């Protein structure tokens, strides 16, 4: 289906608005690298949190979600539903600590935590890995998704779309820095959600409204023959359990959420938390993101995916179902709006990962090890040039790949063995730089070998994605725990300086004891008065946040399925949790240091 003049006018208006915002903030972003990468640490919580969810809402997201629903039902999305546990933990345990650390990137944290010797080496290693590998892979699958949508809706060839993506992203993302990124994220998130909701409404109308949808969904089966509407997996019964659905769910909720690469928040979210006004705003931004990400965003995609099973029952390329639904149900004007929504989702992710990848390269490699005393203007130009370089790498990845879901799951597997270290380094003083480095190397090795075994049949068993993650966590865990005890701990002065700045909870008694002894000699330092919230209050916040998120997520689902009483009760449970969360001191700001 081709766009008409009205559609192109809508797309042109969108492009003008986005570029206008980028140009408006370009002067501010050109002041220095902290403005370019962290917006001067002045983001309010609602902008930071919305920017987080806009960034994770890429053009690939509805395509991947649709593929999961069509192949494994709504329950297959537990591969990312489980991350709500990680994000709730980050909200009440880590958000304030990341803001308090005052780092530009999460990679810079390595030197703060482990010192300028092995910590600096680890910083350089991770800076290269995150900029050249992980962010480039993310850019690749996002560009691949946009190429898929463009090919289905416009009929444009893949290479032409990738070239256009490079041009558009380069012009925009190189101008504005993080201020422009987050402000356009607000506009782009609203545009993307509007398009998703519009397509959901038209899909529901096609099957006879909500009543027709409620009657239809029990008959819809995913490609494995299981009911696609199911939100929870079968428990040790039926063919679903035999196919690994149940065990995939168990791995997700018991292992994956604390072992994935972003177990401590991850680069994109950490960048927004670090850019927030203070610790309270960092904490609120994570809570706002978590609610939008899990409770608000998914159901328009789930509904369209479920209806697509009835509309395109024989379609085997599941990622193409969403753009096919767009071209089938959207008429002139509406199709242009929806394509603009997908373009908005694409841009909000592309500009963030270009900015983040260049921040790793410039802050943690170039400025730290290659050219230490250049002007801010020089570093800004290197930031813009490196962002273009990483975009080109991502485009090459998109050009030679066809599976968005495959890239997503491979990235989850790749660092799953190191996620525990990324999380526990905040809570256990004994972990050192060699613990983290050995965890990353072993994780990369195990994931790569198991994937090669799947391809070449070395072991004689094809490992499912959740099996690779579980094996990787176990084997890599043995490696980094052994290395931790065989190597010397981080030097005491480094640990004391880290503890003084961040005041982490957990297993820090030896450091805490030494610090308290010396604390009276430096009572003028503002960080000696940071309030410790009881661990019980933190865990209460985590539990209430999960009740809020999952209550709203599944409550809305049951309402759409026609189960009004069950859905209403779940939503009320979520509201009650929210009312209690508001009283938790970590969100009220009482006794918290504001940060600088």
C-alpha positions, -999 to 999 in steps of 0.1 A, spaced: 0 0 0 14 34 -10 12 66 10 -9 94 -5 -3 131 -4 -20 136 30 2 108 45 34 125 32 23 159 45 18 143 80 53 127 78 68 161 67 51 179 96 65 153 120 100 157 106 99 195 108 88 193 144 115 169 154 143 187 136 130 220 151 133 206 186 168 193 178 179 227 164 164 245 194 185 225 219 216 223 198 232 255 213 227 242 248 241 208 239 272 225 225 283 240 259 302 209 270 301 171 271 281 170 304 253 190 287 256 168 256 254 135 275 236 144 308 216 176 301 235 194 329 219 169 355 187 190 355 160 166 342 127 164 363 114 129 370 85 129 345 107 139 316 134 115 325 110 86 331 90 93 299 123 95 279 133 60 293 101 44 281 102 63 248 137 50 242 127 14 249 97 18 225 115 14 192 101 5 158 111 -30 164 92 -34 197 56 -40 183 71 -63 157 90 -84 183 60 -84 207 37 -95 178 61 -123 169 61 -135 205 23 -135 207 18 -153 174 44 -179 182 40 -184 219 9 -165 231 9 -135 254 27 -156 280 58 -157 257 63 -120 267 74 -131 301 109 -130 285 106 -92 292 77 -90 317 102 -104 343 124 -73 339 98 -55 360 113 -72 390 147 -58 381 133 -23 375 114 -23 408 146 -32 426 165 -5 407 138 20 417 141 15 455 177 3 458 198 18 430 183 49 415 194 72 443 228 56 443 234 61 406 225 98 410 248 100 441 277 84 422 278 115 398 293 95 369 287 103 332 283 67 322 278 34 340 312 23 326 329 52 344 315 36 376 341 9 372 369 33 381 350 48 410 343 13 424 376 -5 417 402 23 414 425 36 387 445 4 382 424 -26 372 393 -4 374 406 18 346 414 -13 325 379 -27 330 365 7 322 383 7 288 372 -29 281 336 -23 289 336 11 271 347 -7 239 323 -36 243 293 -14 250 299 11 223 311 -12 195 290 -43 203 259 -40 224 248 -6 213 256 -13 177 235 -45 179 206 -25 193 210 0 165 211 -29 140 178 -45 151 160 -11 153 171 -2 118 161 -37 106 126 -32 121 122 1 103 133 -15 71 107 -42 76 79 -17 82 90 4 52 92 -26 29 57 -38 39 40 -4 39 59 16 13 74 -11 -8 109 4 -4 139 -19 -6 159 -27 25 190 -9 14 172 23 5 155 24 39 188 19 58 204 47 38 175 71 47 177 60 83 214 69 85 207 103 69 178 112 92 194 100 124 227 117 117 212 151 110 190 150 141 210 131 168 242 149 162 226 183 169 208 182 201 225 161 228 205 146 256 183 177 262 170 175 226 168 137 228 146 137 259 124 166 248 117 149 215 111 117 234 81 133 250 66 142 217 76 109 200 62 87 228 28 104 226 28 101 188 38 64 190 12 56 216 -15 74 197 -7 53 166 -6 21 186 -40 28 202 -55 38 169 -45 5 153 -58 -14 183 -92 4 180 -95 -4 143 -85 -41 149 -111 -45 176 -137 -28 154 -129 -53 126 -139 -82 148 -171 -67 161 -160 -44 190 -150 -55 225 -177 -81 227 -167 -96 194 -130 -96 205 -139 -113 238 -158 -140 218 -129 -144 193 -99 -147 215 -106 -182 231 -104 -197 196 -71 -181 187 -41 -204 189 -4 -196 186 19 -214 163 25 -241 189 -12 -249 192 -17 -232 226 -43 -206 234 -27 -173 224 -47 -152 250 -30 -170 279 -11 -146 302 5 -173 324 21 -205 311 6 -240 318 19 -255 350 34 -290 343 5 -300 320 -4 -299 284 19 -296 254 30 -261 264 50 -275 293 66 -301 271 77 -274 246 95 -256 274 70 -227 279 67 -234 316 105 -237 321 111 -206 301 88 -188 325 106 -203 355 140 -192 343 126 -157 335 112 -150 370 139 -168 390 171 -161 371 168 -138 341 158 -106 358 189 -104 380 213 -119 355 207 -99 324 230 -71 312 207 -44 326 203 -59 361 216 -26 376 194 -4 354 215 -5 322 232 23 302 201 41 289 182 42 322 214 50 342 220 79 319 186 93 327 189 87 364 223 104 364 208 133 345 180 138 370 178 168 393 184 148 425 180 114 441 143 117 446 138 126 409 159 97 399 138 73 420 105 87 408 117 86 372 123 48 375 89 42 391 72 63 363 91 44 336 82 10 351 45 18 352 44 32 316 66 4 303 47 -26 316 12 -14 325 4 12 298 24 3 266 18 -34 258 -19 -40 254 -24 -21 222 3 -44 207 -11 -75 222 -46 -68 209 -33 -62 174 -12 -93 175 -41 -115 186 -64 -101 159 -36 -107 134 -38 -144 141 -74 -144 128 -66 -120 99 -34 -137 87 -36 -173 100 -11 -187 75 16 -160 79 48 -176 90 70 -144 90 55 -133 123 74 -100 125 57 -89 93 22 -93 109 22 -58 125 30 -38 94 6 -59 75 -21 -50 100 -11 -13 94 -15 -15 57 -47 -35 59 -67 -14 84 -53 22 80 -66 44 53 -52 77 39 -41 101 66 -43 74 93 -16 54 76 6 85 75 0 91 112 8 55 120 40 55 99 50 87 117 43 69 150 67 41 139 92 67 128 89 84 161 95 51 179 125 45 157 140 80 162 136 79 200 157 48 202 182 56 175 191 91 189 195 76 224 218 48 214 239 70 192 243 94 221 250 66 246 275 47 223 294 79 217 293 87 254 310 54 261 336 59 234 344 96 242 341 95 280 355 60 287 380 55 259 390 86 240 390 111 268 403 87 294 431 69 274 437 86 241 435 124 244 430 137 280 434 175 278 417 186 247 390 213 246 353 207 251 347 217 215 371 189 204 353 163 225 319 174 212 330 170 176 344 135 184 311 127 201 292 136 169 316 118 146 317 86 167 279 86 169 278 84 131 303 57 131 283 35 154 252 41 133 270 28 103 281 -3 122 244 -8 132 233 -4 96 257 -31 85 243 -54 112 208 -47 99 218 -53 63 231 -88 70 204 -100 94 167 -109 91 156 -118 126 149 -90 151 139 -116 177 171 -135 172 193 -104 177 173 -95 209 176 -130 224 213 -133 215 220 -100 233 202 -113 264 223 -145 263 256 -128 256 261 -111 290 236 -131 311 265 -146 331 277 -112 342 245 -96 352 248 -108 388 281 -91 392 267 -58 378 240 -60 405 260 -74 435 290 -50 431 267 -24 448 260 -47 478 292 -67 485 325 -50 491 345 -81 483 338 -81 445 367 -66 425 375 -56 389 387 -91 382 354 -105 393 336 -84 368 361 -89 340 361 -127 344 323 -127 345 321 -109 312 347 -130 294 332 -163 307 297 -151 298 307 -141 262 325 -174 258 297 -197 271 270 -179 251 290 -179 219 300 -216 222 264 -227 229 251 -207 200 277 -222 177 268 -257 190 232 -250 180 244 -240 145 269 -268 140 255 -296 162 286 -301 183 267 -314 214 238 -330 197 212 -309 215 196 -277 204 196 -253 234 165 -231 238 173 -194 247 163 -199 283 185 -230 286 215 -210 273 209 -182 299 206 -207 328 237 -226 318 256 -193 313 246 -180 347 257 -212 365 291 -216 347 300 -179 348 289 -177 384 314 -205 393 341 -185 374 336 -151 390 331 -164 425 363 -184 423 382 -154 409 368 -131 436 383 -153 464 415 -160 446 424 -123 439 430 -95 463 401 -72 473 399 -36 460 423 -14 480 408 1 512 412 38 502 392 31 470 365 13 489 363 40 515 361 68 489 333 48 471 314 42 503 317 78 513 302 91 480 274 65 475 266 49 509 254 16 495 234 -8 516 243 -45 520 275 -64 529 298 -34 536 304 -39 573 343 -39 571 343 -8 550 315 8 570 334 2 603 365 19 590 346 48 575 326 55 607 358 57 626 371 84 604 338 101 597 340 126 625 372 140 610 353 151 578 318 160 591 317 190 568 313 169 537 276 170 526 276 133 519 281 124 555 245 134 562 229 112 535 200 93 552 199 56 551 164 42 545 158 9 563 161 -22 541 126 -32 551 112 0 536 131 -6 504 117 -41 500 82 -28 508 86 -4 479 98 -32 456 68 -54 465 43 -26 462 57 -15 429 54 -50 415 17 -52 427 10 -19 410 27 -29 377 14 -65 374 -20 -56 388 -25 -29 362 -10 -51 334 -31 -82 340 -61 -62 352 -63 -43 319 -58 -76 300 -88 -92 318 -110 -62 311 -102 -64 274 -109 -101 275 -143 -94 290 -135 -106 325 -146 -73 341 -148 -84 378 -114 -100 378 -98 -72 359 -114 -45 380 -102 -62 412 -66 -64 399 -67 -27 389 -80 -18 423 -52 -37 439 -28 -17 418 -44 16 429 -42 6 466 -5 -2 461 1 32 445 -15 50 474 8 31 499 39 38 477 33 75 480 41 73 517 75 57 513 102 81 525 124 74 494 97 91 472 88 118 496 123 133 496 126 134 534 162 134 544 176 129 510 207 147 496 198 167 465 229 159 446 250 182 424 
